[in-house]
Amino acid sequence: MAMIVIKEIRAKTILSKSKVYEYVINPYLGCQHSCTYCYARFMKKYSGHREAWGQFVDVKVNAPELLKKEIAHKKQGEVWISGVCDPYQPRIIALGELHQVGIKTYTMIAPLLPGAEDLAEILAGKVDYIIIDRMNYNHANWVYQKYRLKDKKTAEFFQQTEKKISSAFQKLGPSVSLTISFSCSRYLTIS
C-alpha cells in the first residue's frame, strides 16, 4: 500500500454555496479511500499534488475559525459536510463522537455495492440518517463493466439490498427503528 501524504493547509474560505443543500463544507482536499468510482477525483487538479488520488489528504486546519467568521454573515441553512471528500478520513470514530454529543449525523452509501448490508453493525449508534443513493451509477458505469457488476445496477438489486440493510439494522435491537422515504434517493431514519 502506498504511503499517504498528509499536509496541513490554511484555506481562504470553508462555507460554500451548494446545489445539494444551501451550503457545503469540505474540511479536506483529497481522500485516503481511493474508491475507483469516486466522482471527486477531478479535485486532484486543484491540489498541486503529483500523488495519485487516494494518496494525499490536505487538512484545512483553519476550518473551525473560518467557519466561525463566515457563519456570522450567512443566512441560516442546511450544511452538507464533505461534498467532494470523505468527512472522516477514514476515522468512523469521529462520526460516532459527533453523534454522541447530539449532532445529527448522516451517512451516504453510494453507489450501492454487494456487502453494503454489513455496514449496519459498523454504523449502529453513530448515525441518525443513512442515505442510500444511486446517483453516481452512471458515473461509475466503467467500474460495473470492468468488475462484472452490471447486475448490481438494477432496481431489483437495489430493492433487495435495501431490504437486507433494513433487516440488518432491525436485528441490532429495538432501539433501532427505520423510516424509508421513497424518492430518487432512499433515506433511512434511525433512532
Buried (B, 14 or more C-beta within 10 A) or exposed (E): EEEBEEBEEEBEEBBEEBEEEBBBBBBBBBBBEBBEBBBBBEBBEEBEBEBEBBBBBBBBEBBEEBBEEBEEEEEEEEBBBBBBBBBBBEEBEBBBEBBEEEEEBBBEBBBBBEEBBEBBEEBBEBBBBBBBBBBBBEEBEEBBEEEEBEEBBEEEBBEEBBEBBBEBBEEBEEEBEBEBEEEEEBBBEBE
